[in-house]
């Protein structure tokens, strides 16, 4: 069918909106014109630049991605923070992702994610998935600003007024953990993760035989499984007796013990009604152990902090082997991926509990915007930002009575002071997790 000159002229005048609607009839042209007037027109955009910033205003190296567009003043921020590999993530963005993105349409979030994910052929690396996360989150920030809406509105709108969070109570003795837990309760937190002597009670493990024999390095960490298995039930009993039954208790095994020991331990903890126990096994553990655990205890299980492959969580969710998915959104590919995980999880009664440690305020805002809209939200790990972080990231989420509150502004509502961030250059901390060993020196997972 040929379009006459009159329709061609009208279509050109109506711009991209009419083209998208295929306006050929008078009625359709009128509808397109009404929409164009109502939205004041959305001119085509192009990505003009991608920038990476490394900063540490608090205690974690942060990687912030900025995607700029052809519309002056319209840009978005994303979180690609990877504490122990920040330079590699920045290099991946600068060398590979930036050239790919320049000239592309930032509105095409899903297409850009899919094509960028596939462009290196070998996929699922934690470095490049961090880069993708920064890109993806920044594109959602742009879309929210362009629509003049908070991102949560683009995702369907709120189903809760704020994001309930859990905080951490730590210590090397029962009394210290108790005092820290009570302080958090006074701040309004209803969910508290308790840890005694560090992960696996490493601080209580004493001097290891391998160090006496000159094996390993001075900074290697020792975990005495016997001490940990003995002390953790004592901790739960103590906190329940001193802090009451109303507070929700969480714990992170951090995959530091043998699977069969983890199963036995979780069965012991069941009487103290944990909200969840996290990472009982490494993610690569054979499914058989998850099946054993599920058959032997009703204690809720959280997994996923170490996941970055967009397929590796599927069996645990679809097999209903876990109760909370703990994916680190800024490692796994961004907001688009997390939204898909949430939908899949909802179908199998798995709740979300996004990882929060080592995440920038931009990343926390992205987490929170998703937390506000998914019906199967469970809990959010909190980070309480210091004054320097709030200055570098104006508009970052706030914590009130144990809830995370987002800034009600377009996009994520979080800005980034690029000049001030430069006053907090990242530290050349040990970029590898120190080896974790048993008493004889055998390496175990961190």
C-alpha positions in Angstrom: 0.0 0.0 0.0 1.3 3.4 -1.0 1.1 6.4 1.4 -0.1 9.6 -0.3 1.8 12.9 0.1 -0.7 14.3 2.6 -0.3 11.4 5.0 3.5 11.4 4.6 3.6 15.1 5.6 1.4 14.5 8.6 3.4 11.5 9.7 6.6 13.5 9.5 5.1 16.3 11.5 3.9 13.9 14.2 7.4 12.5 14.6 8.4 9.2 16.1 5.2 8.8 18.1 3.0 8.7 15.0 5.5 6.4 13.3 5.4 4.0 16.2 1.6 4.0 16.1 1.5 3.6 12.3 -0.8 6.6 11.9 -2.5 6.5 8.6 -6.2 7.3 9.2 -7.5 10.6 10.6 -8.5 8.9 13.8 -5.1 7.4 14.3 -3.4 10.7 13.5 -5.5 12.5 16.0 -4.7 9.9 18.7 -1.0 10.3 17.9 -1.2 14.0 18.1 -3.0 13.9 21.4 -0.3 11.6 22.8 2.5 13.8 21.4 1.0 16.9 23.0 0.4 15.1 26.3 4.0 13.9 26.6 5.5 17.0 25.1 7.3 14.7 22.7 10.1 12.3 23.4 12.9 13.0 20.9 15.1 10.2 19.9 18.2 9.7 22.1 21.7 8.5 21.6 24.3 7.4 24.1 27.2 9.9 23.7 29.6 8.8 26.5 30.2 6.3 29.2 32.3 7.2 32.3 33.6 5.2 35.2 34.4 6.5 38.7 36.2 4.7 41.5 35.8 6.0 45.0 35.7 4.9 48.6 33.9 7.4 50.9 33.2 4.7 53.5 34.8 1.3 53.8 34.3 -0.4 50.5 35.7 0.3 47.0 32.9 1.5 44.8 32.5 1.5 41.0 30.0 4.0 39.6 29.0 4.1 35.9 27.7 7.2 34.2 25.9 6.9 30.9 25.4 10.3 29.1 22.9 11.0 26.3 22.5 13.4 23.4 19.9 15.3 25.5 21.9 17.9 27.6 21.6 17.1 31.3 20.0 13.7 30.8 22.2 10.9 32.1 22.0 7.9 34.4 24.1 6.3 37.1 24.6 2.6 37.8 26.5 0.5 40.3 29.2 -1.9 39.1 31.0 -2.2 42.5 33.3 -5.1 42.9 35.4 -4.5 46.0 38.2 -6.8 45.1 38.4 -6.3 41.4 37.5 -2.6 40.8 40.2 -1.8 38.2 39.3 -4.9 36.1 35.6 -3.8 36.1 36.6 -0.2 35.1 38.8 -1.5 32.3 36.1 -3.8 31.0 33.7 -0.8 30.8 36.2 1.5 29.2 37.8 -0.9 26.8 34.8 -3.0 25.7 31.4 -1.7 26.9 31.9 2.0 26.2 32.7 1.6 22.5 29.8 -0.8 22.1 27.3 1.6 23.7 28.2 5.0 22.1 25.7 5.8 19.4 23.1 3.3 20.7 19.6 4.2 21.8 19.4 4.1 25.7 15.7 3.4 25.6 16.4 -0.1 24.3 17.5 -1.5 27.7 16.7 -5.2 27.1 18.2 -5.2 23.6 21.4 -3.6 24.9 21.6 -6.0 27.7 21.2 -9.0 25.5 23.6 -7.9 22.8 26.2 -6.8 25.3 25.9 -10.0 27.3 26.6 -12.0 24.1 29.3 -9.8 22.5 32.3 -11.5 24.2 31.0 -15.0 23.2 32.2 -16.5 26.4 29.7 -15.3 29.0 28.9 -15.2 32.7 32.2 -13.8 34.0 31.9 -11.9 37.2 34.0 -9.0 35.9 31.9 -8.3 32.8 28.6 -9.0 34.6 29.5 -6.2 37.0 30.1 -3.9 34.0 26.7 -5.0 32.6 25.1 -4.2 35.9 26.4 -0.7 35.9 25.2 -0.2 32.3 21.8 -1.7 33.0 21.1 0.3 36.2 22.2 3.5 34.5 19.8 3.0 31.6 16.9 2.5 34.0 17.9 5.7 35.8 17.8 7.5 32.4 14.4 6.1 31.6 13.0 7.2 35.0 14.4 10.7 34.6 13.0 10.9 31.0 9.6 9.8 32.2 9.8 12.1 35.2 9.0 9.2 37.4 10.8 7.2 40.1 12.0 3.9 38.7 9.6 1.9 40.9 6.7 3.5 39.0 8.1 2.1 35.7 8.2 -1.3 37.3 4.5 -1.3 38.3 4.3 0.9 41.4 4.6 0.3 45.1 3.1 -2.6 46.9 4.6 -1.5 50.2 5.3 1.9 51.7 9.0 1.2 52.4 11.7 -1.5 52.4 12.1 -3.5 55.6 15.8 -4.2 56.3 18.0 -6.3 58.5 21.2 -5.1 60.2 24.2 -6.9 61.6 25.1 -7.6 65.3 28.6 -9.0 65.7 31.0 -9.7 68.5 33.5 -12.1 69.9 31.4 -13.0 72.9 27.8 -13.4 73.7 27.5 -10.2 75.7 28.9 -8.0 72.9 26.5 -9.5 70.3 23.6 -9.0 72.7 24.5 -5.4 73.3 24.8 -4.7 69.6 21.5 -6.5 68.9 19.7 -4.4 71.5 21.2 -1.2 70.1 19.8 -2.1 66.7 16.4 -3.0 68.2 16.4 0.5 69.8 17.0 1.9 66.3 13.9 0.2 65.1 15.3 -2.9 63.3 13.0 -5.9 63.5 15.5 -8.2 61.7 19.0 -8.8 62.9 21.8 -11.0 61.6 23.9 -12.4 64.5 27.5 -13.6 64.1 29.9 -14.7 66.9 33.6 -14.4 66.4 33.4 -13.6 62.7 32.4 -16.0 59.9 32.8 -19.6 61.1 33.9 -18.1 64.5 37.3 -17.5 63.0 38.3 -15.2 65.9 37.6 -17.9 68.4 39.6 -20.6 66.7 43.0 -20.2 68.4 46.5 -20.8 67.0 46.5 -23.4 64.2 48.9 -26.2 63.9 49.8 -25.3 60.3 51.1 -21.9 61.4 53.3 -23.5 64.1 54.7 -25.7 61.3 55.4 -22.8 59.1 52.8 -23.7 56.5 50.8 -21.0 54.7 51.1 -17.3 55.3 50.9 -15.1 58.4 47.7 -13.5 57.3 45.8 -16.7 56.6 42.6 -17.2 58.5 41.8 -20.3 60.5 38.3 -21.8 61.0 37.9 -24.5 63.7 34.7 -26.2 62.8 34.3 -27.8 66.2 34.3 -24.4 68.0 31.9 -22.9 65.5 29.4 -25.8 65.7 29.5 -25.6 69.5 29.2 -21.9 69.9 26.5 -21.0 67.3 23.6 -22.7 69.1 24.7 -21.1 72.3 24.5 -17.7 70.6 21.0 -18.3 69.3 19.9 -19.5 72.7 21.4 -16.4 74.4 20.0 -13.8 72.1 16.5 -15.4 72.2 16.6 -15.4 76.0 17.9 -11.8 76.3 16.3 -10.1 73.3 13.0 -11.9 73.2 11.0 -13.8 70.7 9.7 -10.9 68.6 13.0 -10.1 67.0 13.7 -12.0 63.8 17.2 -13.6 63.8 19.3 -14.4 60.8 22.7 -16.0 60.4 25.3 -16.5 57.7 27.2 -19.8 57.7 29.2 -18.4 54.8 29.8 -21.9 53.3 32.7 -22.5 55.7 31.8 -26.0 57.0 31.1 -29.3 55.4 27.6 -29.8 54.0 26.7 -32.6 56.4 27.8 -30.4 59.3 25.7 -27.6 58.0 22.6 -29.8 57.9 23.1 -31.0 61.4 23.7 -27.4 62.7 20.6 -26.0 61.0 18.5 -28.7 62.5 19.8 -27.6 65.9 19.0 -24.0 65.2 15.4 -24.7 64.2 14.1 -24.5 67.7 15.2 -20.8 67.9 13.0 -19.9 64.9 15.5 -18.3 62.5 14.2 -15.9 59.9 16.7 -17.5 57.6 20.1 -19.2 57.6 22.3 -18.1 54.7 24.8 -19.9 52.5 24.8 -23.3 54.2 26.7 -24.7 51.1 28.8 -23.3 48.3 26.8 -22.6 45.2 28.5 -25.4 43.3 27.5 -28.0 45.9 25.6 -31.0 44.3 21.9 -30.6 44.5 21.6 -33.7 46.6 22.7 -31.8 49.7 20.0 -29.2 49.2 17.5 -32.0 48.9 18.8 -33.6 52.1 18.5 -30.2 53.9 15.0 -29.6 52.7 13.8 -33.0 53.8 15.3 -32.8 57.3 14.4 -29.3 58.4 11.8 -26.5 57.9 14.4 -23.8 58.7 14.2 -21.1 56.0 17.3 -21.1 53.8 18.8 -18.2 51.9 21.3 -18.6 49.0 22.7 -16.6 46.0 25.3 -14.1 47.2 27.9 -15.7 45.0 25.7 -16.2 42.0 26.4 -14.2 38.8 25.4 -16.7 36.0 21.8 -15.9 35.0 21.0 -19.6 35.0 22.6 -21.1 38.1 19.9 -20.1 40.5 17.1 -21.7 38.5 17.3 -25.3 39.9 17.3 -24.1 43.5 14.3 -21.9 42.9 12.3 -24.2 40.7 13.1 -27.2 42.9 11.9 -25.1 46.0 15.2 -25.9 47.7 15.6 -22.4 49.1 13.3 -19.8 50.7 15.2 -16.6 49.9 17.3 -15.6 46.9 20.3 -13.5 47.9 21.7 -12.4 44.5 24.1 -9.4 44.5 22.3 -7.3 41.9 25.4 -5.3 41.0 27.3 -8.6 40.3 24.5 -10.5 38.4 23.8 -8.2 35.6 21.7 -5.4 37.0 18.1 -4.4 37.6 16.8 -6.2 34.5 18.1 -9.5 35.7 16.9 -9.0 39.2 13.4 -8.3 38.0 13.4 -11.6 36.1 14.7 -13.5 39.2 11.9 -11.9 41.2 9.3 -13.1 38.8 10.7 -16.6 38.7 11.0 -16.7 42.5 7.4 -15.6 43.0 6.1 -18.6 41.1 7.9 -20.9 43.5 7.2 -19.0 46.8 10.8 -17.8 47.1 11.3 -14.4 48.6 13.9 -11.8 47.7 16.7 -10.7 50.0 19.2 -8.9 47.8 22.8 -8.7 49.0 23.8 -5.2 50.3 27.4 -5.3 51.4 29.8 -3.6 49.1 27.0 -1.8 47.1 27.0 1.9 46.4 24.0 4.1 47.2 23.1 3.9 43.5 23.0 0.2 43.8 21.1 0.2 47.0 18.5 2.6 45.5 18.2 0.2 42.5 17.6 -2.7 45.0 15.1 -0.7 46.9 13.1 0.4 43.9 12.7 -3.3 43.0 12.0 -4.2 46.6 9.1 -1.7 46.6 7.3 -3.4 43.7 7.8 -7.1 43.9 5.0 -9.0 45.8 7.5 -11.7 47.0 9.9 -9.3 48.7 11.4 -10.8 51.9 14.0 -8.5 53.4 16.8 -6.2 52.3 20.4 -6.2 53.8 21.1 -2.7 55.0 24.1 -0.4 54.9 24.0 2.7 57.0 25.9 5.4 55.0 28.3 7.7 56.7 28.4 11.5 56.2 31.0 11.3 53.5 29.0 8.8 51.5 25.8 10.9 51.8 27.8 14.0 50.5 29.2 12.1 47.5 25.8 10.6 46.7 23.2 13.2 47.4 19.7 11.8 47.7 20.9 8.3 48.7 18.3 6.1 50.5 17.8 6.8 54.2 17.0 4.4 57.1 14.1 5.2 59.3 12.9 2.8 62.0 14.6 -0.1 60.3 13.0 0.8 56.9 14.9 2.0 53.8 13.2 5.0 52.3 14.0 6.1 48.7 14.3 9.7 47.5 11.0 10.4 45.6 12.6 11.9 42.6 12.8 10.8 38.9 15.1 7.8 38.3 16.6 6.4 41.4 16.7 9.8 43.0 20.4 9.5 43.7 23.0 12.0 42.4 26.7 11.7 42.3 29.2 14.4 43.1 32.0 13.5 40.7 34.5 16.1 42.0 33.9 15.2 45.7 34.3 11.5 44.9 37.8 12.2 43.6 38.7 13.2 47.2 38.2 9.6 48.2 40.4 7.6 45.9 40.0 3.8 46.2 42.6 2.2 48.5 44.9 -0.5 47.3 43.7 -2.9 49.9 44.5 -6.6 49.6 42.4 -7.4 46.6 42.2 -11.1 47.2 40.2 -12.7 50.0 42.8 -14.1 52.4 43.1 -17.9 52.4 40.8 -19.7 54.8 42.2 -22.9 56.3 41.4 -25.8 58.6 43.8 -26.5 61.5 46.0 -28.7 59.3 46.3 -26.0 56.6 43.7 -27.4 54.2 42.1 -24.6 52.2 38.4 -24.1 52.5 36.0 -21.8 50.7 35.5 -18.3 52.1 
